Amino acid sequence: MTAGSTKGGAGEADAADAFAGDGFPLPRPVSAAGPSPAPPYTDEPWAAEPQPEGEQDGRRPGGERPYGAYGGAGEGELPYAQGRFGRTRDGGGAAVRAARRRVGGAASVPLVLADVLATAAAVFGCTGADAGVWLAGPACCAVWLLCVRAGLYRPCLDPHALEELPPLTARVVVAWCAAVALLSVSGLAAVPGPLAVLAGPPGNALLACAARACVHGLRRNRRRTRPRSALVVGCGGTARAVAAALAERSRYGLHPVGLVAAPAPARAAPRPEAESGAESDAESGAESDAEPDRERNAEPAAEPERAPGPAGALPVLCTPEEVARAVAEHGVRDAVFVRTPWEDPQLAALAGLLGDRGVAGWLVRPGCALGAHGTHAAAASGTAGAAGRGTSAHVWGFACRPLPLTCPRPRATWRKRLLDLALVAPALVAAAPLLAACALAVRVADGPCVLFRQERVGKDGRPFTLLKFRTVRPVDDRESATRWTVAGDARMSRVGALLRRTSLDELPQLWNVLRGDMSLVGPRPERPYFVRQFSRHHPGYAHRHRAPAGITGLAQVHGLRGDTSIEDRARFDNHYIETWSLWQDVRIMCRTATSFFRLEGR
């Protein structure tokens, strides 16, 4: 049941997807007598006409990717971020990211070998061959899993074995206790004596620490001779000091090749097509007045601005093209941010651009300036090696931690799918009489064509056909694709109003869930026409497509349906995706069921 779900479009689009004070011009209503003239904003870059022939399947002619495919949007597609550092077509970025993930995974292999070999040596040395044969395997596996969980294999610019010794010792003690307990229960061999059990964990930890020190030393020497190219994002005093520290101290293994200027407020997006003569002249004149030196600065011979400082003259990169060129020319593999990018849409778009090209991110700031985004949060949550390198890692006194530059993908989607199948299959059988009664009521009250089919945007921006019981018959396909809401439409019959009030018109979407187009819980899907608009005005909106669309969602059970803010809705949806759990889905479905009995439909 979907009392939490929303409505809209020609009787079937989501009415909840209206703005509340967002300053966005809503589409012009379509009267019952017929469609109104073309809306006045059709010359804006986010306006959309009905899809021409060849686009009905959601793909551009020529086989391009579907609208809003995850990993970047090309011209005419659903963008993931707007502004000066907006994302562009991937251009092979997925292959680059995959290759660098493999390299990153291989980088942890020496540390894993060091821990495993040290554990095996300690087990055989303290317990002897008879018990060691049975203890070594469980102990090595436990040490490895616990260190992975603690983040002791995660990247660090300047790791030290002694900083890792306390968390490593704690994991080794737990692993030994588990292995000895397992041996005692199984009875495969005699349990080692108390002296061996007490001496084993400290010896194991010291051996692992020594092995890790050797690995870190070898890596440090390699970084001094072959540093990785890096960009420093920022042009203030902190950015120059960080660049100088990295350039003058090769122990960190990063060689700055440029400073990326903090983005200025984004200008209005240009019109996609040429305007009439007077308008084009006026626009060209305005642009000339605002940027008299733009053409001169765009000449190939123009030298980029350079920032003086202790690190030498570094070029200042001011456009996404310059950033992309620097990444390609210098083989940039790291980007150092001096402030978190996620609170600024422009910096967030820049971070996405770099992440799409396989660049690793680092947040480097003075001590407590990291605030909730830095080491204090890591220590409080117990993540990222909070007990070890997460609390003391620094770059010449600047607190440092890894900074993910791409939005996390949903976790355990197969478990979510199993939950959907386990619930929706019996739900369809149980609801069959109700489905038949609703279909008969619609047929008697409103005539044939009981089901309404409409294209919506689902996971990874892929279109699918959503099913509902028809409550209003649209005038034409354009009205169905662009009409915002039919609340109060005189064409709605009593049966249609009742179905919308009780959310029974959403019942056919159970078939969408069974087919895999949707999930029971997730972000509500929208039509491509409005997704294009919302994605351009709200950079976080398109990130909702990381997860399958849902019949109900976290935003809906918090009252974000009807005439509510799209920005709030996108924030709730992204929070749901990033904190997903099976229990959260169960709670949302329970709250949706209670709202259904309260008749909180549209």
C-alpha positions as CSV (number, residue, x, y, z in Angstrom):
1,M,0.0,0.0,0.0
2,T,1.3,3.4,-0.8
3,A,-0.4,6.1,1.2
4,G,3.0,7.6,1.4
5,S,3.4,7.7,-2.4
6,T,2.8,10.8,-4.5
7,K,0.9,11.9,-7.6
8,G,1.3,14.0,-10.7
9,G,1.0,14.4,-14.4
10,A,-2.2,14.1,-16.3
11,G,-3.8,12.5,-13.4
12,E,-0.9,10.2,-12.8
13,A,2.2,12.3,-12.2
14,D,3.5,12.9,-8.6
15,A,1.6,15.8,-7.1
16,A,4.1,15.7,-4.2
17,D,6.8,16.8,-6.6
18,A,5.8,20.5,-6.4
19,F,8.0,23.1,-5.0
20,A,7.2,24.9,-1.8
21,G,9.0,28.2,-2.0
22,D,11.8,26.9,-4.2
23,G,11.6,29.8,-6.6
24,F,11.0,27.5,-9.6
25,P,8.3,28.2,-12.2
26,L,5.9,25.3,-12.3
27,P,4.5,24.1,-15.6
28,R,1.4,25.8,-16.9
29,P,-1.7,23.9,-16.0
30,V,-3.7,22.1,-18.7
31,S,-7.4,22.8,-18.6
32,A,-10.0,20.1,-19.0
33,A,-11.0,21.6,-22.4
34,G,-7.6,20.9,-23.9
35,P,-3.9,21.7,-23.7
36,S,-2.9,25.3,-23.1
37,P,-0.5,27.1,-25.4
38,A,3.2,26.2,-25.2
39,P,4.6,27.3,-21.8
40,P,6.6,30.5,-21.8
41,Y,9.8,28.8,-20.6
42,T,10.2,26.4,-23.5
43,D,13.3,28.3,-24.6
44,E,15.1,27.5,-21.4
45,P,17.8,24.8,-21.5
46,W,15.9,22.5,-19.1
47,A,12.6,22.6,-21.1
48,A,11.7,19.4,-22.9
49,E,9.4,18.7,-25.7
50,P,7.8,15.2,-26.1
51,Q,10.4,12.7,-27.2
52,P,10.9,12.5,-30.9
53,E,10.9,9.2,-32.8
54,G,13.8,7.0,-31.7
55,E,13.8,8.2,-28.1
56,Q,10.7,6.3,-26.8
57,D,12.9,3.7,-25.3
58,G,14.8,6.3,-23.2
59,R,17.9,6.3,-25.5
60,R,19.1,8.9,-27.9
61,P,19.2,7.9,-31.6
62,G,22.6,6.4,-32.3
63,G,22.7,4.2,-29.2
64,E,23.8,6.7,-26.6
65,R,23.2,6.1,-22.9
66,P,19.8,6.5,-21.3
67,Y,18.9,9.7,-19.6
68,G,20.7,10.3,-16.4
69,A,22.8,7.1,-16.6
70,Y,25.0,6.9,-13.5
71,G,28.5,8.2,-14.1
72,G,27.8,11.5,-15.8
73,A,25.4,13.1,-18.2
74,G,26.0,14.3,-21.7
75,E,24.1,17.0,-23.6
76,G,20.4,16.6,-23.2
77,E,20.8,13.9,-20.5
78,L,19.9,14.1,-16.8
79,P,22.8,15.9,-15.2
80,Y,24.2,14.9,-11.8
81,A,25.5,18.4,-10.9
82,Q,25.1,21.8,-12.2
83,G,27.3,24.9,-12.3
84,R,30.8,25.7,-13.3
85,F,32.3,22.3,-12.6
86,G,29.3,20.3,-14.0
87,R,29.9,16.7,-14.9
88,T,30.4,15.6,-18.5
89,R,30.3,12.3,-20.3
90,D,32.4,9.7,-18.8
91,G,34.8,9.3,-21.6
92,G,36.3,6.1,-20.3
93,G,36.3,7.2,-16.7
94,A,34.6,3.9,-15.6
95,A,37.6,1.9,-16.9
96,V,40.0,4.3,-15.2
97,R,38.2,4.0,-11.9
98,A,38.1,0.2,-12.1
99,A,41.8,0.0,-12.9
100,R,42.7,2.3,-10.0
101,R,40.5,0.4,-7.6
102,R,42.4,-2.7,-8.6
103,V,45.6,-0.9,-8.0
104,G,44.3,0.3,-4.6
105,G,43.3,-3.2,-3.6
106,A,46.7,-4.5,-4.6
107,A,48.4,-1.8,-2.5
108,S,47.0,-3.5,0.7
109,V,48.3,-6.9,-0.2
110,P,51.8,-6.4,1.4
111,L,50.2,-5.3,4.7
112,V,47.9,-8.3,4.6
113,L,50.8,-10.6,4.0
114,A,52.8,-9.0,6.8
115,D,50.0,-9.5,9.3
116,V,49.2,-13.1,8.2
117,L,52.9,-14.2,8.2
118,A,53.5,-12.6,11.6
119,T,50.4,-14.3,13.0
120,A,51.4,-17.7,11.6
121,A,55.0,-17.4,12.9
122,A,53.7,-16.4,16.4
123,V,51.2,-19.3,16.5
124,F,53.8,-22.0,15.5
125,G,56.5,-20.4,17.7
126,C,54.4,-20.3,20.9
127,T,52.1,-23.3,20.6
128,G,54.2,-25.8,18.7
129,A,53.5,-27.7,15.5
130,D,50.6,-30.0,16.8
131,A,48.3,-27.2,18.0
132,G,49.7,-24.6,15.5
133,V,48.4,-26.6,12.5
134,W,44.8,-26.1,13.9
135,L,45.3,-22.6,15.3
136,A,47.1,-20.8,12.5
137,G,44.3,-20.8,10.0
138,P,41.5,-19.4,12.2
139,A,43.9,-16.9,13.9
140,C,45.2,-15.6,10.5
141,C,41.7,-15.2,9.1
142,A,40.4,-13.5,12.3
143,V,43.4,-11.0,12.3
144,W,42.8,-10.2,8.7
145,L,39.0,-9.7,9.0
146,L,39.4,-7.6,12.2
147,C,42.1,-5.4,10.6
148,V,39.9,-4.9,7.6
149,R,37.0,-3.9,9.8
150,A,39.2,-1.5,11.7
151,G,40.5,0.2,8.6
152,L,44.1,-0.8,9.1
153,Y,44.6,-1.5,5.4
154,R,43.2,1.9,4.2
155,P,45.5,4.3,2.4
156,C,47.5,6.9,4.4
157,L,49.9,9.5,3.2
158,D,52.5,8.9,5.9
159,P,51.8,5.8,7.9
160,H,53.8,4.7,11.0
161,A,53.9,1.2,12.4
162,L,54.0,2.4,16.0
163,E,50.8,4.4,15.5
164,E,49.1,1.2,14.3
165,L,50.4,-0.9,17.2
166,P,47.6,-0.3,19.7
167,P,44.7,-1.1,17.4
168,L,46.6,-4.0,15.9
169,T,47.3,-5.4,19.4
170,A,43.6,-5.3,20.3
171,R,42.6,-7.2,17.1
172,V,45.4,-9.8,17.6
173,V,44.2,-10.5,21.2
174,V,40.6,-11.0,20.0
175,A,41.7,-13.2,17.2
176,W,43.8,-15.4,19.5
177,C,41.0,-15.8,22.0
178,A,38.6,-16.8,19.2
179,A,41.0,-19.3,17.7
180,V,41.8,-20.9,21.1
181,A,38.1,-21.1,22.0
182,L,37.4,-22.8,18.6
183,L,40.2,-25.3,19.1
184,S,38.9,-26.1,22.6
185,V,35.3,-26.7,21.4
186,S,36.4,-28.8,18.4
187,G,38.8,-31.0,20.4
188,L,41.0,-31.5,17.3
189,A,44.2,-31.0,19.4
190,A,45.3,-30.2,22.9
191,V,44.7,-26.7,23.9
192,P,48.0,-24.8,24.4
193,G,49.1,-24.0,27.9
194,P,48.5,-20.7,29.7
195,L,52.0,-19.4,29.1
196,A,51.8,-20.0,25.4
197,V,48.3,-18.3,25.2
198,L,49.6,-15.3,27.2
199,A,52.8,-14.9,25.3
200,G,51.3,-15.4,21.8
201,P,49.3,-12.2,21.3
202,P,52.1,-9.8,22.4
203,G,54.6,-11.6,20.3
204,N,52.2,-11.7,17.4
205,A,51.6,-7.9,17.6
206,L,55.3,-7.1,17.8
207,L,56.1,-9.3,14.8
208,A,53.3,-7.7,12.8
209,C,54.4,-4.2,13.8
210,A,57.9,-5.0,12.7
211,A,56.7,-6.4,9.4
212,R,54.5,-3.4,8.8
213,A,57.4,-1.1,9.5
214,C,59.4,-2.8,6.8
215,V,56.5,-2.4,4.3
216,H,56.0,1.3,5.2
217,G,59.7,1.9,4.9
218,L,59.9,0.4,1.4
219,R,56.9,2.4,0.3
220,R,58.3,5.6,1.7
221,N,61.5,5.1,-0.3
222,R,59.5,4.4,-3.4
223,R,57.4,7.6,-2.9
224,R,60.5,9.7,-2.5
225,T,61.8,8.5,-5.9
226,R,58.5,8.3,-7.7
227,P,56.0,10.8,-6.2
228,R,52.4,10.9,-7.6
229,S,51.1,14.0,-9.3
230,A,48.4,15.9,-7.2
231,L,46.2,18.9,-7.4
232,V,45.6,21.2,-4.4
233,V,42.0,22.6,-4.4
234,G,42.1,26.2,-3.1
235,C,44.2,29.3,-3.6
236,G,44.3,30.8,0.0
237,G,47.1,30.7,2.5
238,T,46.2,27.2,3.7
239,A,46.3,25.8,0.2
240,R,49.7,27.3,-0.5
241,A,51.1,26.1,2.8
242,V,49.8,22.6,2.1
243,A,51.2,22.7,-1.5
244,A,54.6,23.8,-0.1
245,A,54.6,21.1,2.5
246,L,53.9,18.4,-0.1
247,A,56.5,19.8,-2.6
248,E,59.3,20.2,-0.1
249,R,58.8,16.9,1.8
250,S,58.9,13.9,-0.5
251,R,58.0,11.6,2.4
252,Y,54.3,12.2,1.6
253,G,54.7,11.0,-2.0
254,L,52.7,13.7,-3.6
255,H,54.0,16.3,-6.1
256,P,51.7,19.3,-6.6
257,V,51.2,20.2,-10.3
258,G,48.6,22.9,-9.8
259,L,46.2,24.8,-7.6
260,V,42.5,24.7,-8.4
261,A,40.8,28.0,-7.7
262,A,37.7,27.9,-5.5
263,P,34.8,28.1,-7.9
264,A,32.9,31.4,-8.2
265,P,29.0,31.5,-8.2
266,A,27.7,29.9,-11.3
267,R,26.3,32.1,-14.1
268,A,23.0,31.4,-15.7
269,A,23.1,28.5,-18.1
270,P,23.3,29.6,-21.8
271,R,20.3,29.0,-24.1
272,P,20.7,25.9,-26.1
273,E,19.5,27.3,-29.4
274,A,20.1,30.6,-31.2
275,E,17.6,33.3,-30.4
276,S,16.2,35.9,-32.7
277,G,18.4,38.6,-33.9
278,A,17.6,41.3,-31.3
279,E,17.7,38.9,-28.4
280,S,21.0,37.3,-29.6
281,D,22.6,40.8,-30.0
282,A,21.4,41.9,-26.6
283,E,22.7,38.7,-25.0
284,S,26.0,39.0,-26.8
285,G,26.3,42.6,-25.7
286,A,25.6,41.7,-22.1
287,E,28.2,39.0,-22.2
288,S,30.7,41.3,-23.7
289,D,30.1,43.9,-21.0
290,A,30.4,41.3,-18.2
291,E,33.5,39.6,-19.6
292,P,35.4,42.0,-21.8
293,D,38.5,39.8,-21.7
294,R,36.9,36.4,-22.3
295,E,38.0,36.0,-25.9
296,R,41.5,37.1,-25.1
297,N,41.7,34.7,-22.2
298,A,40.5,31.9,-24.4
299,E,43.3,32.2,-26.9
300,P,45.6,29.1,-26.9
301,A,48.7,31.2,-26.4
302,A,47.4,32.7,-23.1
303,E,49.4,31.5,-20.2
304,P,47.5,30.3,-17.1
305,E,47.8,32.3,-13.9
306,R,50.5,31.1,-11.6
307,A,50.5,31.2,-7.8
308,P,53.9,32.2,-6.2
309,G,55.0,30.6,-3.0
310,P,57.5,28.3,-1.3
311,A,56.3,25.4,-3.5
312,G,57.3,27.3,-6.6
313,A,55.1,28.8,-9.3
314,L,52.1,26.5,-9.6
315,P,49.5,27.1,-12.3
316,V,46.1,28.1,-11.1
317,L,43.3,26.1,-12.8
318,C,40.0,28.0,-13.1
319,T,37.9,26.0,-15.4
320,P,36.8,22.3,-15.7
321,E,38.6,22.1,-19.0
322,E,41.9,23.1,-17.4
323,V,41.4,20.6,-14.6
324,A,40.6,17.8,-17.0
325,R,43.6,18.7,-19.1
326,A,45.9,18.7,-16.1
327,V,44.6,15.3,-14.9
328,A,45.3,13.9,-18.4
329,E,48.7,15.5,-19.0
330,H,50.3,14.9,-15.6
331,G,48.5,11.6,-14.8
332,V,47.0,13.2,-11.6
333,R,46.1,10.5,-9.1
334,D,45.4,12.6,-6.0
335,A,43.5,15.7,-5.1
336,V,44.0,17.6,-1.8
337,F,41.1,19.6,-0.6
338,V,41.6,22.2,2.2
339,R,37.9,22.3,3.0
340,T,35.2,19.8,2.6
341,P,33.6,20.0,-0.8
342,W,30.1,18.7,0.1
343,E,28.8,21.9,1.6
344,D,29.3,23.9,-1.7
345,P,27.5,22.7,-4.9
346,Q,30.4,24.0,-7.0
347,L,33.1,22.2,-5.1
348,A,30.9,19.1,-4.9
349,A,30.6,19.1,-8.7
350,L,34.4,19.5,-8.9
351,A,34.9,16.6,-6.6
352,G,32.6,14.5,-8.8
353,L,34.5,15.5,-11.9
354,L,37.8,14.3,-10.3
355,G,36.2,11.2,-8.8
356,D,34.9,10.2,-12.2
357,R,38.5,10.3,-13.5
358,G,39.7,7.9,-10.8
359,V,41.4,10.6,-8.7
360,A,41.8,9.8,-4.9
361,G,40.8,12.6,-2.5
362,W,42.4,13.9,0.7
363,L,41.0,16.4,3.2
364,V,43.9,18.3,4.7
365,R,43.2,21.1,7.2
366,P,44.5,22.6,10.4
367,G,43.5,20.4,13.4
368,C,40.1,21.1,14.8
369,A,39.1,22.9,11.6
370,L,38.2,19.5,10.3
371,G,35.2,19.6,12.7
372,A,32.5,17.1,12.1
373,H,34.0,16.0,8.8
374,G,37.4,15.1,10.2
375,T,39.1,13.0,12.8
376,H,36.7,13.8,15.6
377,A,33.8,12.2,13.7
378,A,36.0,9.2,12.9
379,A,37.1,8.7,16.5
380,A,33.5,9.0,17.7
381,S,32.2,6.5,15.2
382,G,35.0,4.1,15.5
383,T,35.6,4.0,11.8
384,A,38.6,4.7,9.5
385,G,41.0,3.3,12.0
386,A,39.9,5.7,14.7
387,A,42.0,4.1,17.3
388,G,45.2,4.3,15.2
389,R,46.1,6.2,12.1
390,G,42.6,7.9,11.9
391,T,43.4,10.2,14.9
392,S,47.0,11.1,14.3
393,A,47.6,11.2,10.5
394,H,48.9,14.6,9.4
395,V,50.7,16.4,6.6
396,W,53.3,18.6,8.3
397,G,50.9,19.4,11.1
398,F,47.8,19.6,9.0
399,A,45.2,16.9,10.0
400,C,44.7,14.6,7.1
401,R,42.2,11.9,6.2
402,P,41.0,10.2,3.0
403,L,38.1,11.9,1.3
404,P,35.8,9.9,-1.0
405,L,35.1,11.9,-4.2
406,T,32.1,9.8,-5.5
407,C,28.8,9.1,-3.9
408,P,28.6,5.7,-2.4
409,R,26.5,3.1,-4.2
410,P,23.7,1.3,-2.3
411,R,24.7,-1.6,-0.2
412,A,23.4,-5.1,-0.4
413,T,21.0,-4.6,-3.2
414,W,20.5,-8.4,-3.5
415,R,19.1,-8.5,0.1
416,K,16.7,-5.7,-0.8
417,R,15.6,-7.6,-3.9
418,L,15.0,-10.8,-1.8
419,L,12.9,-8.8,0.6
420,D,10.9,-7.3,-2.3
421,L,10.2,-10.8,-3.8
422,A,9.4,-12.3,-0.4
423,L,6.7,-9.7,0.2
424,V,5.3,-8.7,-3.2
425,A,4.6,-12.2,-4.5
426,P,2.2,-13.1,-1.7
427,A,0.9,-9.5,-1.7
428,L,-0.2,-9.8,-5.3
429,V,-2.0,-13.1,-4.6
430,A,-3.7,-11.6,-1.5
431,A,-4.6,-8.4,-3.3
432,A,-6.0,-10.1,-6.4
433,P,-9.7,-9.6,-5.4
434,L,-9.1,-6.0,-4.5
435,L,-7.3,-5.4,-7.8
436,A,-10.2,-6.9,-9.7
437,A,-12.7,-4.8,-7.7
438,C,-10.7,-1.6,-8.4
439,A,-10.4,-2.4,-12.1
440,L,-14.2,-3.1,-12.4
441,A,-15.0,0.2,-10.6
442,V,-12.7,2.2,-13.0
443,R,-14.2,0.4,-16.0
444,V,-17.8,1.2,-15.0
445,A,-17.2,4.8,-13.9
446,D,-14.6,5.9,-16.5
447,G,-14.9,3.6,-19.4
448,P,-12.2,1.4,-21.0
449,C,-8.4,1.6,-20.6
450,V,-8.4,0.7,-16.9
451,L,-4.6,0.9,-16.5
452,F,-2.6,4.0,-17.0
453,R,1.0,3.6,-18.3
454,Q,3.6,6.3,-18.0
455,E,7.4,6.5,-18.5
456,R,9.3,7.1,-15.3
457,V,13.0,7.3,-14.5
458,G,14.4,4.5,-12.4
459,K,17.7,3.2,-11.2
460,D,20.8,4.6,-13.0
461,G,18.5,6.9,-15.0
462,R,16.9,4.1,-17.0
463,P,13.3,4.6,-18.1
464,F,10.6,2.1,-17.3
465,T,6.8,2.0,-17.7
466,L,5.0,2.6,-14.5
467,L,1.4,1.2,-14.0
468,K,-1.5,2.7,-12.1
469,F,-5.2,2.6,-12.2
470,R,-6.4,5.5,-14.3
471,T,-8.1,8.2,-12.4
472,V,-8.2,11.0,-15.1
473,R,-8.0,10.5,-18.8
474,P,-5.3,12.9,-20.3
475,V,-6.1,15.0,-23.3
476,D,-2.9,13.9,-25.2
477,D,0.6,12.5,-24.6
478,R,2.0,16.0,-24.1
479,E,-0.4,16.6,-21.2
480,S,0.5,13.2,-19.7
481,A,4.2,14.0,-19.9
482,T,4.2,17.6,-18.7
483,R,1.1,18.2,-16.6
484,W,2.2,18.7,-13.1
485,T,-0.8,17.8,-10.9
486,V,-4.5,17.0,-11.3
487,A,-5.5,17.9,-7.8
488,G,-9.0,19.2,-8.0
489,D,-9.4,18.4,-11.7
490,A,-13.1,18.4,-12.6
491,R,-12.6,15.5,-14.9
492,M,-11.9,13.2,-12.0
493,S,-14.8,10.9,-11.1
494,R,-15.8,9.8,-7.6
495,V,-14.1,6.5,-8.2
496,G,-10.9,8.2,-9.2
497,A,-11.0,10.5,-6.2
498,L,-11.5,7.5,-3.9
499,L,-8.7,5.6,-5.4
500,R,-6.3,8.5,-5.0
501,R,-7.5,9.2,-1.5
502,T,-6.8,5.6,-0.4
503,S,-3.7,5.2,-2.7
504,L,-5.4,2.1,-4.2
505,D,-4.5,3.4,-7.6
506,E,-0.9,2.5,-6.8
507,L,-1.6,-1.2,-6.4
508,P,-0.6,-2.2,-10.0
509,Q,2.9,-1.0,-9.2
510,L,3.3,-4.3,-7.3
511,W,3.7,-5.8,-10.7
512,N,6.5,-3.3,-11.4
513,V,8.2,-4.5,-8.2
514,L,7.9,-8.1,-9.2
515,R,9.4,-7.3,-12.6
516,G,12.3,-5.5,-11.0
517,D,11.5,-2.1,-12.3
518,M,11.0,-0.8,-8.8
519,S,11.3,-1.7,-5.2
520,L,8.8,-1.5,-2.4
521,V,10.8,1.2,-0.7
522,G,12.9,3.8,-2.4
523,P,12.9,7.3,-4.0
524,R,9.6,8.0,-5.8
525,P,10.2,7.9,-9.6
526,E,9.5,10.9,-11.8
527,R,9.0,11.6,-15.5
528,P,12.0,12.5,-17.6
529,Y,10.5,15.9,-18.3
530,F,10.6,16.9,-14.6
531,V,13.8,15.0,-13.8
532,R,15.7,17.2,-16.2
533,Q,14.4,20.3,-14.5
534,F,14.9,19.2,-10.9
535,S,18.4,17.8,-11.7
536,R,19.5,21.2,-13.0
537,H,18.1,23.2,-10.1
538,H,19.0,20.7,-7.3
539,P,22.4,19.0,-7.7
540,G,21.6,16.3,-5.3
541,Y,18.4,15.3,-7.0
542,A,19.9,13.1,-9.7
543,H,21.9,11.1,-7.1
544,R,18.6,9.6,-6.1
545,H,18.9,7.4,-9.1
546,R,21.7,5.4,-7.4
547,A,19.0,3.1,-6.0
548,P,15.8,1.5,-7.4
549,A,12.7,3.7,-7.4
550,G,10.1,2.8,-4.8
551,I,6.4,2.7,-4.2
552,T,7.0,4.5,-0.9
553,G,10.0,6.1,0.7
554,L,11.6,7.9,3.7
555,A,10.5,11.3,2.3
556,Q,6.9,10.2,1.9
557,V,6.5,8.8,5.5
558,H,7.9,12.1,6.8
559,G,5.0,14.0,5.1
560,L,6.9,15.1,2.0
561,R,4.1,14.5,-0.4
562,G,1.8,17.0,-2.1
563,D,3.0,20.5,-2.3
564,T,6.4,20.1,-0.7
565,S,10.0,21.0,-1.4
566,I,11.9,19.0,-3.9
567,E,15.2,20.0,-2.2
568,D,13.9,18.4,1.1
569,R,12.7,15.3,-0.7
570,A,16.1,14.8,-2.5
571,R,17.9,15.2,0.9
572,F,15.7,12.5,2.5
573,D,16.1,10.2,-0.5
574,N,19.9,10.4,-0.5
575,H,20.0,10.0,3.3
576,Y,17.9,6.8,2.9
577,I,20.3,5.5,0.2
578,E,23.4,6.1,2.2
579,T,22.0,4.7,5.5
580,W,20.1,1.8,4.0
581,S,19.3,-1.3,6.0
582,L,16.6,-4.0,5.8
583,W,15.2,-2.9,9.1
584,Q,14.8,0.6,7.8
585,D,12.8,-0.7,4.8
586,V,10.5,-2.7,7.3
587,R,10.0,0.5,9.4
588,I,9.1,2.6,6.3
589,M,6.6,-0.1,5.1
590,C,5.0,-0.2,8.6
591,R,4.7,3.6,8.7
592,T,3.2,3.6,5.2
593,A,0.6,1.0,6.2
594,T,-0.5,3.2,9.2
595,S,-0.8,6.3,7.0
596,F,-3.0,4.2,4.6
597,F,-5.4,3.5,7.4
598,R,-5.5,7.2,8.2
599,L,-6.4,7.9,4.5
600,E,-3.4,10.1,4.0
601,G,-3.5,9.8,0.2
602,R,-3.4,12.6,-2.3
